[in-house]
């Protein structure tokens, strides 16, 4: 169907249009006066012809002033595509022998292994009995009255059902998905293909397109690029190219056959929300039992990737013990096949957390293995072992702690850092009791005033700055009388030029509200700051429940200094339970800052993301600034002692030392988010430039080349770092997937940056067998969120037949619009010029001027 209509843009009454219309009216008035004069000189026919031509020309000119546009719309029909994505990750190889009888019966009916129109009502009653944890009535009362025959019939039906269950026990989740799509008794894939184009995708850590013929095989020969050891549901939802890039038919919907396990550290729900905004629903089909199988597994390891020599790094291991209540479990820590430690425990629940103290007496990369014995009846025996490595370095973190008085935060922070053997702590306390009995106060009460030698150019190395040897400076509630502009200038150079980390701890008296330093204002990630007091309405509640609690942002959860547990869910629980804070400094975030933790109001007030940031990170030059808008991290010690308070500040000190030690120079710092990763795991390469360099070279580009350590001459891969919109000093990108091995990453950029010296950092990629297998249950909760966020619906194998009713029509009718601008068309110009030419010729032929 096509519709056409005129549209006059000139009716918008722009100033130019009004002037043009007035000019045309004036011209018509002049033509009328001229016509009266010419009637006495020429005949009536000639006069009438001239005035007609003139009026027509003016009407056409007026027509152009009104800017007419001829618009027409027409409908086109295009057939959409269905994306059918099949999960082929390691967890999909699980055989759900532990599934309940109810789950097995439902799956058998979905696979058409049992049931027809005659017996479906009986099977419905069996399902109801299993759901109520009862033995089904195998024979209906009206079937036979003979007790012997009834018993034989019941035994036969029960035996037949058990044989079907045993057959199901031999099927992996991947094979179940295969049968659901290709079952001759109910060929769902064929039915979908009758509706329109169907694109098949295999996914795990990555996704690839495939053909129907591959599904007819056993799916054992999946390409390595899929990374079966990982699950990435987001990748499955991004597996099809965009229509604008390929000209392909538009995507109508996604169908995911998966158990819902996802360990990609991404958010598939947000991806589903984006699809929902484009009206592309997702229909997940959940496979696998929702019950944890009988299994012993090394489900999670928590350890520092870098430790100092002679330190005592701690390994925390979570051992899954589901189904082995009361059984003895043995866990062995090994290094190079040598047993370092053995722990025995009796399983009392679904998991057990063990702690191992690791030796750090040898420098370099130390590899370890943690494994458990394989017990009889385990669902899987390939998740009982996990390898990991720690890099041992011979160094200390050099920290300067500065405060005005010995307030609570200073006291507990001093104790935490002083007791850490791997931290070299220096303190400055400006105001402290001093009776003169000792030659000097207990703490130094003045900042170092070391100056560079007379002939040395300023700021060329660490000796030119009194803080040059430090990794971390912590500034507490210091009076502006004790921190002068000269001191702030040294601190600024420590951060910007030497890559140091500055922590600014808020105070009630002085910092930052009482300071008027321009340098401090420049360093702070906030402006327009004010104090917010929560110590009123809820003061009478127990201490652990008072005040404002902190909630980590997704960016904060990725940083090692906030990790109290290796599992994100447990880590969030710990932060949710930490005692609150009775006040904080609030302000507007500056551009380029990153909020790591928000303050959650104790009065359930809505979160203001622009102002409620409590812990905020900001890159400044080669270094970084951390703003902590509270002075009460010591409250985290309530009833747990050193556990979280000491760990947080210890991790912060080590984090700062690693930042300063990152590869690079005075122009750029090059680092990886993780130097030890598992195959298929995501790590990010980051180049952080100084503002001064980018001001001089704003279009600088940087590429990362990847080499094998065993062959440093051959580039095996490379990728370009992308400038970040919200953080213009940062160029970063995810490292492409790499197989297990040792690598060196080299930053390739302009010669003035490298100065003839290579900027490199190591990367270790481990083989992984168990990240997928730590939890073997299906995850219908996550799949429900994905479905609802996209406007789809969660399905089970038994309800998969509903797909054909739920799917939107693949024939999509779109309305297109086209237009021709008439007012500036060449034909109108030729027509006007032709009329005026004829009018001129008639006048000349009749002797008119």
C-alpha positions, 0 to 999 in steps of 0.5 A: 500500500502506498500513500502520497501527500504534499507537505509545505515546510514553508508554513512554519513561518520562518522569517525568510518565508514571510519576507518572500510572500510579502515580496510576491504580493508587492510584485503582483500589485506592481504587475496590476499597475503595469497592466493598466499602462500596457493596455493602451500600447498593445492589444487585449490578447497580448496584454492578457497573455503577458499578465498571465505569464507574469502571474504564473511565474510569481505563483511558481516563485511563491510555490518555491518559497513555501518549500513543497515536498512530495512525500509517499510511504509504502509498506515492505514485508521482511521475514525475521530470523530466529536465533537458536543458541545451544549451550555446549559448556562443560556443565552441559556434559552433566548427567542428571542422575541425581534428578528427582523422579518428578523431574525425570518423568517430566523430561521423559514426557517432553522427549516423547519417551512415554505418553500418548493421548490415552495415558496422558491423564494417568501420567498427570496423576503420577506427576501429582503424586511425585510432586506430593512426595507420594508413591503413584497409584500405578493401576486405576481402580476401574482397570481391574478388580483382580488383585493378582493382575493388578499387582502384575500390572503395577509391577510392569508399569513401575519397571517400565518407568524405571527403565526409562529413568535409567535411560535418561540417566545416561543422557547429558544435558547437551544430548537432551537439548539435541533430542528436544530439537531433533526428536522425530516424534516432535521435530521442534527445529523443523517446525521453527524452520517452517516459520522462517529463517533459523540461525543455529549457534553453539556457545560456551565462553564464546559463540560460533554459528553452526549448521543443522548437520552438526546437531545430528552428531554427538557434539563432541567435536566442538571447536576450541574457540568456543571455550567449553570450560566457561559459560557466557550467556551474554555472548550467546545473546550477542552471537548474531551480527547487527542487521545494519552491518550485514543486511541480514533479516532482522532478529525476531527472538532468541531461544536459549537451551542452557542450564543457566550457569554463567561464570563470565563476570558479565551481566546477561540480564542487562544484555537482555534488557537491551534486546527487550528495548528493541522488542527482541524477546528471549525464550530460555529453555532450562535444562538440568536438575535444580537439585545439587548433585552428589559431588565433591568439588574444589568449588572456589579458591581465594588467594593473592596473586602477588605476595611478598617474600617471607610473607604468609599468603593465605589460601581459602578454599571452598570444598563442595560436599553435597550429598556426603553428609557425615562422610570423611573428606581429605584435601591435599595441597601440593607443589610439584607433586610434593604434599605440603599440607593435608586436611581431613574433615567430616562433611556437615553441609553443602560446603566447607571452607578451609584455610591453608598458609602458603610458603613464600620463601622463594622468589618468582612464580610458585605453582600449587595444586589443591585436590580432594579424594574421589569418593564413591558415587560422585556425579563428576570426578573431573572437578576434584582438583584445581591449579593456581599460582602466586607471584612472590616478590622481594619488596615492601609497600612503603606507606606514609600515614599523616593525621592531626590527632590520634583519633580513632581512625588513626589509632586502628589504622596505625595498628593495622599497618604497623603489624603488617610485616610487609608494610614499611610504615612512617607516621606523622601526627601533628598534635600529640601529648609531649611532656618533654621527658623524651628527646622527641615525641613518640610520633614525628610531628613534622613532614619531611622537608628534604629538597633536591640537590642544588644542581639537580633539575627538579622532579627528575627522579625520586630524590627531588620529592620528599615523598618519592620513595613512598607507594601510598600516602594516607592523609587524615583530618589534618589542619590547613595550618600543618599542610601548606601549599608547598606540601600539597605541591609535593603530594601532587607531584608524588601522584602525577609524576611518580605514579603514587597513590593518595588516600584522602580520609574525610574528617569532621574538623578539617579535611576537606571542608576547612582547606582552601588549597587550590591543589587539594581542590584539583586532587579531590574527585568531588566538589561542592562538598557538605557533611551528611549526619546519620547519627540521629533517628537510628542512634538507639539501635544496636551498634552493628545496625547503626548508620549508613552501610556501604554498597559496592558498585560493579567497578568496586567488586572487581578491585582486589582491595574490596574482596573479602571472599573470592565468590561475589555473592559471599563478598556482597553478603560480607559488605552488607553485614559490615557495621554502618557509619554515622556520617559522611562527606557528600559532594558532586562527582567530577568527570573521569571519576569512578565510584567504588562504593555508595552509601546506603541511607539508613532511612531507605532514601533512594540512592543518588548516584551523582552524590552518594559516592563514599569511596571514589577513585580517580586517575591523576597523571601517572598515579591515582587518588582514592577519596574515602568520605568517612572516618570510621572504617574501624567500626568494621572491627565490631565483634570480628576484630582484625578480620576485615579492617586489617585485610582492607587496609593491607590489600590497599597498601599492596594494591598501591605498591603494584600500581606504582610498580606498573610498567611504564615511565613518566608518560604512560603506565601499562598494566593488566587487571589480572596477570594470572588468569584461566583460559577463556577468563577476561583480563583487561590491558590498560594504558594510563597516560598523563594529561600533559602528554595527551595535551601535546599528543592528543591523537596518540594510539597504542597497540599491544603485541602478544608474544610467547615467553618461549619465542619472544621474536614472534607476535602471536596476536595483537589488539588496539587499546580504545580511548575511554569516553568517561576517562580520556586518560585511559586506553584499554581493551580486553585481551583476546582469548589465549590458550594456556601458557606464559606470555609477554605483552608489549605496549607498542606506541610512539618512539618519544614514549618508549625512549628506546625501552620496551614497556612489557608485562607478563601474563600467565594463562592456566588450564582450567577444568573446574570453574564450570563445574563448581556448581552443577545445578541449573539456574532457573532464577537467572534465566527467569530474569533474562526472559522477563527483562527481554519480554520473553518467557522461561520454558522447560522441556515439557513446555517447549511446545509452547514456543510456536504460540509464543514466538512473534510472527517472523513476517515483519511489515515495515513502513518506509518513507521517501520524499522529493523536494519540489521547491528546489527541483531543477524542473521548477527552475527551468519552468520559471526561466521558460515562462520569464523568457517567453514573457520577455520575447512577447514584450520585445516583439510588441515593442514594449520596453 
